[in-house]
Amino acid sequence: MADQTHLENTAYPAHPENPENPAAPGGPGHAGDTDASDALLRELAAAHGVDASYWGWDGVERSVAAGTLRDVLAALDIPANGPEEQQRSLAETRLAPWRRILPPVLVVREGRETHVDVHVPHGSGVRVWIDAEDGSRHEATQRENWDAPVGVDGVLTGRATFTIPGDLGLGWHTLNADAEGTLAQCPLVVTPGQLRASAALAERRTWGLTAQLYSVRSSRSWGIGDFVDLGDLAAVAGEQGAGFVLVNPLHAAEPVPPVEDSPYLPATRRFFNPLYLRVEEIPEYGYLDAAGRAEVARLAEGLRAANRSRDLLDRNASYAAKLTALELVFAVRRGPARTRQFAGFCAEQGQGLEDFALWCALAEQLPPSAPEWTEAAASPASPYCVEQRSRLAARIEFHCWLQWLCDQQLEAAQRSAREAGMGIGVVHDLAVGVKPGGADAWTLSGVLAGGVSVGAPPDMFNQLGQNWSQPPWHPGRLAESGYAAYRDMLRTVLRHAGGIRVDHILGLFRLWWIPEGAGPESGTYVHYDYEALIGILALEAQRAGAIVIGEDLGVFEPWVRGYLMERGIFGTSILWFEHDADGPIPPEHYRQQCLTSVNTHDLPPTAGYLAGEHVTLRESLGLLRRPVDEERAEAAAEQDAVLAQVRARGLLTDTATDVRTTVEALYAYTALAPSALLGVALVDAVGETRTQNQPGTSTQYPNWRIPLAAPEGVVLIDDLPEHERFLSLLGTVRTALHPGASKGPETGTETDLSRT
C-alpha cells in the first residue's frame, strides 16, 4: 500500500468454524464476550458484512464500539439507532431479497453450474433465460425447491430456484425472468476460473523494471517523465531482456494547477493524467503556425533545464506550461480521419468520459470549497449541470480530447514495449481510492459511501492507525449498479496494458471504514463480495490479455492468498518483509505465483536502506516510538540476518563492503525464489538513495517529488543504454534468472502473453 508502512506478511487467526468468511455467524463478526444488550446491533452488523470485532496485527481480538457500528451501518443506509430501529432494519434485511424477482447482479465462474433464486407471487409461473453477449439465448432449468412461501407486503411470495448452465461463455450477459407478464432483468457476469495469462508465466519466469514514471526523465521531457519517456524506458529495458515495466498509478489529478503530488490520491481512477502528455508527439502540433511552434518551444525550453537538476520535481510548473501548449494545439483543425477517430473514442467511452470532462470544466472555475459542489452542482444530473454542459461545451471537448491523446500515447508506449521484445509490456498500478473532492467522488457518488473514509487499524508501525481520506465503494449500491463503474475503470486502465498491479488488493475483500470525525482506531472492517470483485477483475484482465498482480502485504486473513492463487492473481513479496519467527524466509520458500523484489517505493532505495536511511529519515520527522539507537540496532540485525543467507549461498563474500556489489547480490538472491516475476527497481539500478515516499507524512517530507538520480547526478533515459551500473545490475538479474541465456528478445526468454 502506497500510503501506509508495510507490515511483514502477517495473517491474523481465522475462526476455526468458519475460516473463509469472517463476517458470517461464528466468525470474528461475533465477539463471544460482548454485552447481551448489543446482541441485536451486532447481529445486524454481521448481516451487512460489518465486523463487530476483528483480529489485530498482534493476534488479539478486539471488540468494535457500538457507536462505530451504528455510524458504519448508517453509511450503508441501514438505520440502527436503538433496538426498535435495529429490529426493523433486521427484518427488512431478511425480506429484501423477497421483494425483488431477481438479485441485482449475478457473478459466476465459467464451467460451473450455478443456482439463482427467483421470487414471484406464490403459485405464479415463471420462465428464466439468458441473453448472452454474442446474441445467443440459453434457457435456465428449474430445480426442486421446498422453501415455504413468505408474506411480503401482504403478498404471499414464493421462491423458485433455477440452474444457470455452466457452458456459458465468458462475458457480460443478461439474466431474464418472466413471471406471467412481469419481466425482470439483471446482469449475469461469467468470469474465468483462473486467469490464463498467469498460467503462461508458470512456464517461463521473467523480470522487469519498476519505476516512478514522473521521476524518469529524458532530455526531451518538460521537467516531468511522460508517456513517451515510458515507451523509451520500455525499449531500453526490453533490449536488455526485460519482460515488463511497472509504473506508478497514472490516474488523473486536478484539471489545473495546483495538483496533488501523490499518484495514490487521484481525482479519478478511470482516466489518465494529461500531465504525462508529450506535446510534440501530438500530430496536430506539426500544423501549428510559426508563432505557435515558437511559443511551444519557449514553454518547453523553460522546463528542460530542470531535467538535469536533482532539485524537487515541480508538477505545477510543468502542467501549467503543458496546458498552455495544449490549448494552442487544440485550436489546430483536425483532419477528417483524426476527427472520426476522436469521435469514435468519445462514443466508446460514453457518459463516463462526458461526466469526467464536465467535472474538469467545472473544477477549472469552482474551487474545491465552492458551495456549488454541495448545492447546485451536487451531481452531474442537476439542472445547473445540465445547463453548464451547453455553456461549457468547448471546455468539455477539450478535456475529452486530452483523454484521447493520453489513450493514443499510452497505446504507443505499449507498442514500443512489445516491439522491444517484452512479453508483458507496461504494467499499470491501480490506486486504492480517490480524493473525496475529486471527479470520481462527484460522478460516482451513487456507488460510494458517505460519512466514512478508508484507512487502516492500529499496527506495529502506526499505533493510532491511519486515515487515507478516501471514500469507499458502497458494496450494496455497487452491486445494484451491476458493478458498471468498477468494470469501466478496469477496462480503461487495461486498455493498453500488459498487466495491472492492484494496490492493497486486500481491499477487495474488506476495507477499514472510519466514521467521519472519528480517529482511525475507531473504525471497523466492512466486507465486500470478493467473488464478484476478483472475478470481474480477472474477466477484464483476461479480455485484455493481461496479468494481475495483487499487493497483498500487511495484515490479512489466512485464506485470502490461497483464494487469489486459485484465481490466477499474483501476490507480492518484498525481501525485507519475508520473515517469520525464525528469521528471514529462504527465497526457495517464496511463492511461485508472485512478483518478488528487493524493495518497494515506501522504503528507501536499497543503497539507502542498507545505509539506514529509513531510520535516519523517520528520526528527523519525529516518527520513531523508541530511542534511535534501538531502531538502528534492530534494522542492522534484520539486514545482517538477510545478508548472512546471501553469503551462505556464495553470492556475497565475507569481505565485500561495496554497496553496489551488495545490491547486486541481493537481487541475485531473490532470483533463487521460484516466483514467476522478479521486479528490479530502477532506483536500485542507478544507485539512488533518496526515499520516494515516507508513510505517515504529508507535508513533512516531499513525497513523490524526488527525481531519478545516481550519486554522481541526475540520470536521464538517454543515459541508460550506456549506464554501467544500470547495465551491470540488469545483467546480474538476467543471468541469475536465466543462466546461460544471452540478452535480448531473440533468445525467446520471454513468454508472449498476447498469444495466450
Salt bridges, closest charged atoms under 4 A:
GLU43 OE2 - ARG94 NH2 2.87
ASP51 OD1 - HIS527 NE2 2.91
ASP58 OD2 - ARG62 NH2 2.80
ASP77 OD2 - HIS474 NE2 2.94
ASP77 OD1 - ARG477 NH2 3.10
GLU92 OE1 - ARG99 NH2 2.82
ASP131 OD1 - ARG137 NE 2.92
GLU133 OE1 - ARG543 NH2 2.48
GLU139 OE2 - ARG127 NH2 2.95
ASP147 OD2 - ARG159 NH2 2.98
ASP153 OD2 - ARG99 NH1 2.28
ASP226 OD2 - ARG278 NE 2.61
ASP229 OD1 - ARG278 NH2 2.95
GLU254 OE2 - LYS435 NZ 2.81
GLU260 OE1 - LYS435 NZ 3.56
ASP261 OD1 - ARG315 NH1 3.15
GLU280 OE2 - ARG304 NH2 2.69
GLU284 OE1 - ARG338 NH2 2.70
GLU295 OE2 - ARG298 NH2 2.75
GLU327 OE2 - ARG395 NH1 2.88
GLU348 OE2 - ARG495 NH1 2.87
GLU354 OE2 - ARG389 NH1 3.88
ASP355 OD1 - ARG389 NH2 2.53
GLU364 OE2 - ARG395 NH2 2.72
GLU364 OE2 - HIS399 NE2 3.03
GLU397 OE2 - ARG334 NH2 3.09
ASP407 OD1 - ARG495 NE 2.49
ASP407 OD1 - HIS496 NE2 2.98
ASP429 OD1 - ARG501 NH1 2.84
GLU480 OE2 - ARG100 NH1 2.64
ASP488 OD2 - ARG270 NH1 3.99
ASP488 OD1 - ARG487 NE 3.05
ASP503 OD1 - ARG501 NH1 3.27
GLU531 OE2 - ARG109 NE 2.69
GLU531 OE2 - ARG567 NH1 3.41
GLU540 OE1 - ARG491 NE 2.96
GLU551 OE2 - HIS6 ND1 3.23
ASP552 OD2 - ARG561 NE 3.27
ASP552 OD2 - ARG591 NH1 2.71
GLU557 OE1 - ARG510 NE 3.90
GLU566 OE2 - ARG109 NH1 2.66
GLU566 OE2 - ARG112 NH2 3.81
GLU588 OE1 - ARG649 NH2 3.00
ASP602 OD2 - HIS6 NE2 3.63
ASP602 OD1 - HIS601 NE2 3.94
GLU619 OE1 - ARG632 NH2 3.95
GLU631 OE1 - ARG618 NH1 3.98
GLU631 OE2 - ARG626 NE 3.05
GLU634 OE1 - ARG626 NH2 2.49
GLU664 OE2 - ARG660 NE 3.58
GLU688 OE2 - ARG690 NH2 3.26
GLU712 OE2 - HIS723 NE2 3.87
ASP719 OD2 - ARG308 NH1 3.36
GLU724 OE1 - ARG660 NH1 2.61
ASP752 OD1 - ARG418 NH2 2.18
ASP752 OD2 - ARG755 NH1 2.83
